[in-house]
Amino acid sequence: MKIDKSFVDGFPDDKNDMQISKAIISMAKTLGLKTLTEGLQTNEQLEFLQNEGCDFYQGYYFIKPIVKDEFLRILKDI
């Protein structure tokens, strides 16, 4: 189940966005599903989502968009 970037953008100022995200994570767990958050940009967002039990994350916090050749070079170095 995906948590849209539009909710994450509101962290930590918009408490409604945070409560909605918590509810999505809780509902996913109840249904036996994993959660993915998109648009992660700050450590504060990551910590909140980790504490709530989100399973997967994507966003600029980890890496900015890159071209294919750079991506392949990164994979080769792993």
C-alpha atoms as one frame of an Amber mdcrd trajectory, in Angstrom:
protein
   0.000   0.000   0.000   1.509   3.345  -1.010   1.628   6.568   0.988   1.564
   9.380  -1.517   4.180  12.123  -1.576   1.458  14.717  -1.038   1.046  13.464
   2.541   4.773  13.235   3.246   5.299  16.811   2.029   3.237  17.990   5.003
   5.442  16.331   7.655   5.938  17.494  10.386   3.811  20.632  10.185   0.555
  19.082   9.002  -0.648  16.776  11.764  -3.538  15.581   9.568  -1.077  14.293
   6.959   0.802  12.474   9.686  -2.378  10.906  11.092  -3.502   9.806   7.621
  -0.105   8.194   7.035  -0.307   6.405  10.388  -3.778   5.141   9.452  -2.550
   3.860   6.070   0.311   1.971   7.738  -2.044   0.507  10.341  -4.610  -0.538
   7.723  -1.926  -2.152   5.574  -0.616  -4.157   8.524  -4.148  -5.299   9.399
  -4.602  -6.495   5.810  -1.202  -8.220   5.744   0.203  -5.747   3.221   3.498
  -3.860   3.089   3.689  -0.070   2.924   5.778   2.091   0.615   6.228   5.805
   1.115   7.172   7.975  -1.830   8.698  11.426  -1.818  10.862  11.046   1.273
  13.177  14.045   1.583  14.246  14.498   5.208  15.581  12.478   8.104  12.649
  13.694  10.215  10.193  12.150   7.724  12.160   8.898   7.686  12.264   8.642
  11.479   8.526   9.237  11.797   7.707   6.587   9.188  10.160   4.073  10.668
   8.620   4.576  14.111   5.172   3.945  12.638   6.337   0.727  10.948   6.474
   1.695   7.270   8.242  -1.040   5.282   9.764   0.679   2.239  10.760   4.205
   1.239  11.735   6.069  -1.899  12.693   9.639  -2.562  15.406  12.250  -2.848
  16.516  11.462   0.698  18.271   8.395  -0.704  19.209   9.469  -4.225  18.215
  12.082  -6.770  17.050  10.926 -10.220  20.003   9.794 -12.299  20.651   8.715
 -15.877  20.853   5.047 -16.797  24.655   4.925 -17.133  25.168   6.395 -13.676
  22.655   3.941 -12.206  24.492   0.994 -13.799  27.808   2.286 -12.437  26.326
   2.482  -8.926  24.970  -1.063  -9.206  28.365  -2.310 -10.360  30.008  -0.788
  -7.262  27.659  -2.539  -4.850
